[in-house]
Amino acid sequence: MIDKLEDYYTELHTSVKKGDLWTRLSLLIMGIGYIVRGQIIKGILITLAEIGFFTFTFGFSMHYILKLSTLGTVQREEHLDLVTLTKTVNDYDNSLMILLCGIIGILMILAFLHLYIVNIKKVYKIQLRKENGKHINSFYEDVKSLLGKKFYIVLLALPSLGVIVINIIPIIFMACIAFTNYDIDHQPPTYLFTWVGFDNFKSLVTLGDSTTVTFGYVFIRILIWTILWAFFSTITSYFGGIFLAKLINDRNTKWKKMWRTLFVIAITIPQFVTLLLIGKMFGDFGIVNSFCESIGLTKLLVKIGVLNASSTCIPFLSSPGWIHIMVILINLWIGVPYQMLSATGILMNIPKEQLESAKIDGASDMQIFWKITMPYMLFVTGPSLITAFIANLNNFNVIYLLTSDYVTANMQFANSNAKESDLLITWLFTLTNDYSNYKIASVIGICVFIICSVLTIITFRKMIYGGREEDFQR
């Protein structure tokens, strides 16, 4: 990496030092080096891009960049003219616009600096080609090249721009919000917010008593539950899908198409409808509790001490512990059919020679499954397994829809606007949607990003990396 940076700037230094008059003038007018060497259209376009950059920067974004240090100092004020009964608003600062436009402006400057350096190098290379009597492409030849052997540049241009606009800018913006006091009391455009350093991060790891806002107490517990949920929901759905696929594809199973169809139906029904319905069914006054009471199961659980003596129902989705187990079990109904479909295709493609050789060597069905089938499945489905784990870390639908009626009795959770059943992602949503606590939500978002990134890198290296393809091609 260091060597590449050295080469990058060494090449720039050489271009400026050994460049002729026109190459050096390109430091001021970026397109002049192309124009004097016959690439007139390219030179005009580069110069127009330079003019556009300076117009955008000094005509628009610089106004916001200069205010980034404070995020604004003039608060919005309205004045009512009692004579004309009209309202006038002062020329106020909008902290949100300052931050967003400031970030865009800085990214534009960085992109332009890179283009500026690359341009000087290219102009110098054209200078060398002319000095050596080599051919210099015309604009038409450059366009033809972009539509030919360099067409990948054209194809990647729009996706790259999309990544910057949709991914990079929002991530940087969210990360910056974590270092501000942007909350319900500091809502633009009426009010300003400002930088507070690492205060929000300290709040997220600071413990307190039950009468104060205790984000640290809640964060640790929700973090643990989020990881446990992601692990168990992924593992149960993964192995459940494989075992179901094995069962349906077994030679002794009849009506295979019917069984597959029945499980696929579970995928086709919208989760929004089914999860809300299941949540009502397992509620304290739902049909499942009515059935359990009618057969005496509720009284039995009270008698053996599983439920309190005052309990009139089984708290499937209304008590900590119970609700954690239930959401994992209900998630099986959603996750297993997906895994069954993918596992079915993979099981049908396991090399028959390996299975037949194992049977000839006297291996039992269980040994074949754990020594051949599962290693093959883990290798092929490794990327999707990692994706499923990360998706479950951010599984909003299942948790939010099933636990929407749950009310916490823990004051520390209530003070932090959270519930014991929350994942980090649902807690983040509640903080922003219901309480406008964007600063803490942004800190949680950064934590989720770090957790997902670290776990993805570790599991990828452990499960996939290392060139293990040969193990399954012999």
C-alpha positions as CSV (number, residue, x, y, z in Angstrom):
1,M,0.0,0.0,0.0
2,I,2.8,2.4,1.0
3,D,4.7,1.5,-2.2
4,K,1.6,2.3,-4.4
5,L,1.2,5.7,-2.7
6,E,4.9,6.4,-3.3
7,D,4.6,5.5,-7.0
8,Y,1.4,7.5,-7.2
9,Y,3.1,10.7,-6.0
10,T,6.4,10.0,-7.7
11,E,4.7,9.8,-11.0
12,L,2.9,13.1,-10.3
13,H,6.3,14.8,-9.4
14,T,7.9,13.5,-12.5
15,S,5.0,14.8,-14.7
16,V,5.2,18.3,-13.3
17,K,9.1,18.4,-13.2
18,K,9.7,17.1,-16.7
19,G,6.5,18.4,-18.3
20,D,6.7,21.1,-21.0
21,L,5.0,24.5,-20.9
22,W,1.6,23.1,-22.0
23,T,1.8,20.3,-19.5
24,R,2.5,22.7,-16.7
25,L,-0.2,25.1,-17.9
26,S,-2.6,22.1,-17.4
27,L,-2.1,22.7,-13.7
28,L,-4.2,25.9,-14.2
29,I,-6.4,25.0,-17.3
30,M,-6.8,21.3,-17.2
31,G,-7.7,20.8,-20.8
32,I,-5.1,23.0,-22.5
33,G,-2.6,20.1,-22.8
34,Y,-5.1,18.1,-24.8
35,I,-6.1,21.0,-27.0
36,V,-2.6,22.0,-28.2
37,R,-1.9,18.3,-29.1
38,G,-5.0,17.8,-31.2
39,Q,-7.5,16.4,-28.7
40,I,-9.7,19.5,-28.8
41,I,-13.0,18.0,-27.8
42,K,-11.5,16.1,-24.8
43,G,-9.7,19.2,-23.7
44,I,-12.9,21.3,-23.9
45,L,-14.8,18.7,-21.9
46,I,-12.1,18.5,-19.2
47,T,-12.0,22.3,-19.0
48,L,-15.8,22.5,-18.7
49,A,-15.6,19.9,-15.9
50,E,-13.0,22.1,-14.1
51,I,-15.2,25.2,-14.5
52,G,-18.2,23.2,-13.2
53,F,-16.3,22.0,-10.2
54,F,-15.2,25.5,-9.2
55,T,-18.7,26.9,-9.8
56,F,-20.3,24.3,-7.7
57,T,-17.7,24.5,-4.9
58,F,-17.4,28.3,-4.5
59,G,-21.0,29.0,-5.6
60,F,-22.7,26.4,-3.4
61,S,-20.8,23.9,-1.2
62,M,-18.1,26.1,0.2
63,H,-20.8,28.1,2.1
64,Y,-21.7,24.9,3.9
65,I,-18.1,23.5,4.3
66,L,-17.0,26.7,6.1
67,K,-19.9,26.1,8.7
68,L,-19.1,22.5,9.3
69,S,-17.0,23.3,12.4
70,T,-20.1,24.7,14.2
71,L,-23.0,23.3,12.1
72,G,-24.5,26.7,12.2
73,T,-24.8,29.6,14.7
74,V,-28.0,31.5,13.6
75,Q,-31.2,29.9,14.9
76,R,-34.5,30.2,13.1
77,E,-36.7,33.1,14.3
78,E,-40.1,34.2,13.1
79,H,-41.4,37.8,13.5
80,L,-45.0,38.8,13.1
81,D,-45.7,42.2,11.7
82,L,-48.8,43.4,13.6
83,V,-49.6,45.9,11.0
84,T,-49.6,43.7,7.9
85,L,-50.1,40.4,9.9
86,T,-47.4,38.7,7.9
87,K,-44.6,36.5,9.2
88,T,-41.0,37.0,8.3
89,V,-38.2,34.5,8.9
90,N,-34.6,35.5,9.4
91,D,-31.7,34.1,7.4
92,Y,-31.1,31.1,9.6
93,D,-28.7,28.1,9.5
94,N,-30.0,24.6,9.0
95,S,-27.6,22.2,10.7
96,L,-28.9,19.2,8.7
97,M,-28.3,20.9,5.4
98,I,-24.9,22.2,6.5
99,L,-23.8,18.7,7.4
100,L,-25.2,16.9,4.3
101,C,-24.0,19.6,1.8
102,G,-20.7,19.9,3.6
103,I,-20.1,16.2,3.2
104,I,-21.0,16.2,-0.5
105,G,-18.8,19.3,-1.0
106,I,-15.8,17.6,0.6
107,L,-16.3,14.4,-1.4
108,M,-16.5,16.5,-4.6
109,I,-13.2,18.2,-3.7
110,L,-11.5,14.8,-3.0
111,A,-12.9,13.4,-6.3
112,F,-11.7,16.5,-8.2
113,L,-8.2,16.3,-6.6
114,H,-7.9,12.7,-7.8
115,L,-9.1,13.7,-11.3
116,Y,-6.7,16.7,-11.2
117,I,-3.7,14.4,-10.5
118,V,-4.7,11.8,-13.0
119,N,-5.2,14.5,-15.6
120,I,-1.6,15.8,-15.2
121,K,-0.2,12.3,-15.6
122,K,-2.2,11.7,-18.7
123,V,-1.2,15.1,-20.3
124,Y,2.4,14.2,-19.6
125,K,2.0,10.8,-21.2
126,I,0.5,12.5,-24.3
127,Q,3.5,14.8,-24.4
128,L,5.9,11.9,-24.4
129,R,3.9,10.2,-27.1
130,K,4.2,13.3,-29.3
131,E,7.9,13.7,-28.6
132,N,8.5,10.1,-29.6
133,G,6.4,10.4,-32.7
134,K,3.7,8.0,-31.6
135,H,0.0,8.2,-32.5
136,I,-2.3,10.2,-30.3
137,N,-5.9,9.1,-30.2
138,S,-8.6,11.4,-31.5
139,F,-11.8,11.9,-29.6
140,Y,-13.6,9.5,-31.9
141,E,-10.9,6.8,-31.2
142,D,-11.2,7.3,-27.4
143,V,-15.0,6.9,-27.6
144,K,-14.6,3.8,-29.8
145,S,-12.2,2.4,-27.2
146,L,-14.7,3.1,-24.4
147,L,-17.4,1.2,-26.4
148,G,-14.9,-1.6,-27.2
149,K,-12.1,-3.0,-25.1
150,K,-12.7,-0.5,-22.3
151,F,-16.5,-0.9,-22.2
152,Y,-16.2,-2.1,-18.6
153,I,-15.5,1.5,-17.6
154,V,-18.8,2.6,-19.1
155,L,-20.7,-0.3,-17.4
156,L,-19.1,0.4,-14.0
157,A,-19.6,4.2,-14.1
158,L,-23.3,4.2,-13.2
159,P,-23.1,1.5,-10.5
160,S,-20.1,3.3,-9.0
161,L,-22.0,6.6,-8.9
162,G,-24.9,4.7,-7.3
163,V,-22.7,3.2,-4.6
164,I,-21.4,6.7,-3.7
165,V,-24.9,8.3,-3.6
166,I,-26.8,5.4,-2.0
167,N,-24.1,3.9,0.2
168,I,-21.1,6.0,0.9
169,I,-22.7,9.4,1.5
170,P,-25.5,8.0,3.8
171,I,-22.9,6.0,5.8
172,I,-20.6,9.0,6.3
173,F,-23.7,11.2,7.2
174,M,-24.9,8.7,9.7
175,A,-21.4,8.4,11.3
176,C,-21.2,12.1,11.6
177,I,-24.7,12.3,13.3
178,A,-23.3,10.0,16.0
179,F,-20.9,12.8,17.1
180,T,-23.7,15.5,17.4
181,N,-26.5,16.2,19.8
182,Y,-29.2,15.7,17.1
183,D,-32.4,14.7,18.9
184,I,-35.9,15.8,19.6
185,D,-34.7,19.0,21.4
186,H,-32.4,19.9,18.5
187,Q,-34.5,19.4,15.4
188,P,-33.6,21.4,12.3
189,P,-34.7,23.7,10.8
190,T,-36.3,25.2,14.0
191,Y,-33.3,24.4,16.2
192,L,-29.6,23.8,15.6
193,F,-27.5,20.9,16.7
194,T,-23.7,20.8,17.1
195,W,-20.7,18.5,17.7
196,V,-20.4,16.8,21.0
197,G,-17.5,14.5,20.4
198,F,-17.7,11.1,21.9
199,D,-20.4,11.9,24.4
200,N,-23.0,9.7,22.7
201,F,-20.6,6.7,22.7
202,K,-20.0,7.3,26.4
203,S,-23.8,7.3,27.0
204,L,-24.1,4.0,25.3
205,V,-21.6,2.3,27.6
206,T,-22.4,4.1,30.8
207,L,-24.4,2.3,33.5
208,G,-26.8,4.1,35.8
209,D,-29.7,3.5,38.3
210,S,-33.3,2.6,37.4
211,T,-34.4,6.2,37.6
212,T,-32.2,7.6,34.9
213,V,-31.7,6.9,31.2
214,T,-29.4,3.9,31.2
215,F,-28.4,3.2,27.6
216,G,-25.4,1.2,28.7
217,Y,-27.5,-1.3,30.7
218,V,-29.8,-1.8,27.8
219,F,-27.2,-1.8,25.0
220,I,-25.2,-4.7,26.5
221,R,-28.3,-6.8,27.0
222,I,-29.8,-6.1,23.5
223,L,-26.4,-6.7,21.9
224,I,-26.2,-10.1,23.6
225,W,-29.7,-11.0,22.6
226,T,-29.1,-9.8,19.0
227,I,-26.1,-12.1,18.6
228,L,-28.0,-15.0,20.2
229,W,-31.0,-14.4,18.0
230,A,-28.9,-14.3,14.8
231,F,-27.0,-17.4,15.7
232,F,-30.0,-19.6,16.7
233,S,-32.3,-18.4,14.0
234,T,-29.7,-19.0,11.4
235,I,-28.6,-22.4,12.7
236,T,-32.1,-23.7,13.3
237,S,-33.4,-22.6,9.8
238,Y,-30.2,-23.9,8.1
239,F,-30.2,-27.3,9.6
240,G,-34.0,-27.5,9.6
241,G,-34.0,-26.8,5.9
242,I,-31.4,-29.4,5.2
243,F,-33.1,-32.1,7.2
244,L,-36.5,-31.2,5.6
245,A,-34.9,-31.5,2.1
246,K,-33.3,-34.8,3.0
247,L,-36.6,-36.1,4.3
248,I,-38.7,-35.0,1.3
249,N,-36.1,-36.3,-1.2
250,D,-35.8,-39.6,0.6
251,R,-36.7,-42.6,-1.7
252,N,-39.3,-43.8,0.8
253,T,-41.1,-40.4,1.0
254,K,-44.3,-40.3,-1.1
255,W,-45.9,-37.2,-2.7
256,K,-42.7,-35.2,-2.8
257,K,-44.2,-32.5,-5.0
258,M,-47.1,-32.0,-2.6
259,W,-44.8,-31.6,0.4
260,R,-42.6,-29.1,-1.4
261,T,-45.6,-27.1,-2.5
262,L,-47.0,-26.9,1.0
263,F,-43.8,-25.5,2.4
264,V,-43.3,-23.1,-0.5
265,I,-46.8,-21.6,0.2
266,A,-45.3,-20.3,3.5
267,I,-42.9,-18.2,1.4
268,T,-45.5,-16.8,-0.9
269,I,-47.7,-15.4,1.8
270,P,-46.6,-11.8,2.8
271,Q,-44.8,-11.8,6.2
272,F,-46.5,-8.6,7.2
273,V,-49.9,-10.4,7.3
274,T,-48.8,-13.7,8.7
275,L,-46.5,-12.4,11.5
276,L,-49.2,-10.0,12.7
277,L,-51.7,-12.8,12.7
278,I,-49.4,-15.2,14.5
279,G,-48.7,-12.5,17.0
280,K,-52.4,-12.2,17.8
281,M,-52.8,-16.0,17.9
282,F,-50.1,-16.4,20.6
283,G,-51.2,-13.3,22.5
284,D,-52.4,-13.5,26.1
285,F,-56.0,-13.7,24.8
286,G,-55.3,-15.4,21.6
287,I,-56.6,-18.7,20.2
288,V,-53.5,-20.7,21.3
289,N,-53.9,-19.6,24.9
290,S,-57.6,-20.4,24.8
291,F,-56.8,-23.9,23.5
292,C,-54.1,-24.4,26.2
293,E,-56.5,-23.4,28.9
294,S,-59.2,-25.7,27.5
295,I,-57.0,-28.8,27.6
296,G,-55.6,-27.9,31.1
297,L,-52.1,-27.1,30.0
298,T,-52.1,-23.7,31.6
299,K,-53.1,-25.1,35.0
300,L,-50.5,-27.9,34.6
301,L,-47.7,-25.3,34.1
302,V,-48.9,-23.4,37.1
303,K,-49.0,-26.6,39.2
304,I,-45.4,-27.6,38.3
305,G,-44.1,-24.1,39.0
306,V,-43.4,-23.0,35.4
307,L,-45.9,-20.2,35.7
308,N,-46.8,-18.1,38.7
309,A,-49.9,-19.0,40.7
310,S,-51.6,-15.8,39.6
311,S,-51.1,-16.6,35.9
312,T,-54.2,-17.0,33.8
313,C,-52.4,-17.6,30.5
314,I,-49.1,-18.7,29.0
315,P,-47.1,-15.5,28.3
316,F,-45.8,-16.6,24.9
317,L,-45.2,-13.1,23.7
318,S,-45.6,-11.0,26.9
319,S,-42.8,-12.2,29.1
320,P,-39.0,-12.1,28.8
321,G,-37.6,-15.6,28.2
322,W,-40.8,-16.8,26.7
323,I,-40.8,-14.2,24.0
324,H,-37.2,-14.9,23.1
325,I,-37.8,-18.6,22.6
326,M,-41.1,-18.0,20.7
327,V,-39.6,-15.7,18.1
328,I,-36.9,-18.2,17.3
329,L,-39.4,-21.0,17.0
330,I,-41.8,-18.9,14.8
331,N,-38.9,-17.8,12.6
332,L,-38.5,-21.5,11.7
333,W,-41.8,-21.4,9.8
334,I,-40.4,-18.6,7.7
335,G,-36.7,-19.6,7.4
336,V,-36.9,-23.4,6.9
337,P,-38.7,-23.3,3.5
338,Y,-36.1,-21.0,2.0
339,Q,-33.2,-23.3,3.1
340,M,-35.2,-26.4,2.0
341,L,-35.3,-25.1,-1.6
342,S,-31.6,-24.2,-1.8
343,A,-30.6,-27.4,0.0
344,T,-32.7,-29.5,-2.4
345,G,-30.7,-28.3,-5.4
346,I,-27.3,-28.7,-3.7
347,L,-28.1,-32.2,-2.4
348,M,-29.0,-33.3,-6.0
349,N,-25.6,-32.2,-7.2
350,I,-23.4,-34.0,-4.6
351,P,-21.0,-36.2,-6.7
352,K,-22.6,-39.7,-6.7
353,E,-19.2,-41.3,-6.9
354,Q,-18.3,-40.1,-3.4
355,L,-21.6,-41.4,-1.9
356,E,-21.2,-44.8,-3.6
357,S,-17.6,-45.1,-2.6
358,A,-18.5,-44.4,1.0
359,K,-21.2,-47.0,1.0
360,I,-18.8,-49.6,-0.5
361,D,-16.4,-48.8,2.3
362,G,-19.1,-49.6,4.8
363,A,-20.1,-46.1,5.9
364,S,-23.5,-45.7,7.5
365,D,-26.0,-43.2,6.4
366,M,-25.2,-41.0,9.4
367,Q,-21.5,-41.1,8.7
368,I,-22.1,-40.2,5.0
369,F,-24.2,-37.3,6.1
370,W,-21.7,-35.8,8.5
371,K,-18.5,-36.7,6.6
372,I,-19.6,-36.0,3.0
373,T,-23.0,-34.2,2.8
374,M,-22.5,-31.6,5.5
375,P,-18.9,-30.5,4.5
376,Y,-20.1,-30.2,0.9
377,M,-23.2,-28.2,2.0
378,L,-21.2,-25.9,4.2
379,F,-18.7,-25.2,1.5
380,V,-21.3,-24.5,-1.2
381,T,-23.7,-22.6,1.0
382,G,-21.0,-20.8,3.0
383,P,-21.6,-17.3,1.4
384,S,-25.4,-17.7,1.8
385,L,-25.0,-18.8,5.4
386,I,-23.0,-15.7,6.2
387,T,-25.5,-13.6,4.4
388,A,-28.4,-15.2,6.4
389,F,-26.5,-14.6,9.7
390,I,-26.0,-10.9,8.8
391,A,-29.6,-10.6,7.6
392,N,-30.8,-12.0,10.9
393,L,-28.8,-9.5,12.8
394,N,-30.9,-6.9,11.0
395,N,-34.1,-9.0,10.9
396,F,-36.6,-6.2,11.5
397,N,-39.9,-7.8,10.3
398,V,-40.0,-10.9,12.6
399,I,-39.1,-9.1,15.8
400,Y,-41.0,-5.9,15.3
401,L,-44.2,-7.5,14.0
402,L,-44.3,-10.3,16.6
403,T,-43.5,-8.1,19.6
404,S,-45.4,-4.9,18.6
405,D,-47.8,-5.4,21.5
406,Y,-45.2,-6.2,24.1
407,V,-44.8,-3.8,27.0
408,T,-41.7,-3.9,29.2
409,A,-42.0,-3.8,33.0
410,N,-38.3,-3.0,33.3
411,M,-37.8,0.7,34.1
412,Q,-34.3,0.7,32.8
413,F,-35.5,-0.6,29.4
414,A,-38.5,1.8,29.5
415,N,-36.2,4.8,30.2
416,S,-34.1,3.9,27.2
417,N,-37.1,3.5,25.0
418,A,-36.4,-0.2,24.5
419,K,-37.9,-3.7,25.2
420,E,-36.3,-6.9,26.2
421,S,-37.3,-8.4,22.8
422,D,-35.7,-5.7,20.8
423,L,-32.8,-6.3,18.4
424,L,-30.3,-3.4,17.8
425,I,-32.1,-2.7,14.6
426,T,-35.6,-2.5,16.1
427,W,-34.3,-0.4,19.0
428,L,-32.7,1.9,16.5
429,F,-36.0,2.2,14.6
430,T,-37.9,3.0,17.8
431,L,-35.4,5.7,18.9
432,T,-35.6,7.5,15.5
433,N,-39.3,6.9,14.6
434,D,-41.0,7.4,18.0
435,Y,-38.5,9.5,20.0
436,S,-36.3,11.3,17.3
437,N,-33.2,10.3,19.2
438,Y,-31.0,10.4,16.1
439,K,-27.7,10.8,17.9
440,I,-28.0,7.5,19.9
441,A,-29.5,5.7,16.9
442,S,-26.5,6.7,14.8
443,V,-24.2,5.3,17.4
444,I,-26.1,2.0,17.4
445,G,-26.0,2.0,13.6
446,I,-22.2,2.3,13.7
447,C,-22.1,-0.6,16.2
448,V,-24.3,-2.8,13.9
449,F,-22.0,-1.9,11.0
450,I,-18.9,-2.9,12.9
451,I,-20.4,-6.1,14.2
452,C,-21.6,-7.1,10.7
453,S,-18.3,-6.2,9.1
454,V,-16.1,-8.1,11.6
455,L,-18.3,-11.2,11.7
456,T,-18.5,-11.3,7.9
457,I,-14.7,-11.0,7.5
458,I,-14.0,-13.7,10.2
459,T,-16.5,-16.2,9.0
460,F,-15.6,-15.7,5.3
461,R,-12.0,-16.4,6.0
462,K,-12.8,-19.4,8.2
463,M,-15.4,-21.0,5.9
464,I,-14.5,-20.1,2.3
465,Y,-11.1,-18.6,2.1
466,G,-8.1,-20.8,1.3
467,G,-8.8,-22.5,-2.0
468,R,-10.7,-25.5,-0.7
469,E,-12.4,-26.2,-4.1
470,E,-10.0,-29.1,-4.8
471,D,-11.3,-30.9,-1.7
472,F,-14.7,-31.3,-3.5
473,Q,-13.4,-31.9,-7.0
474,R,-11.4,-35.1,-6.5
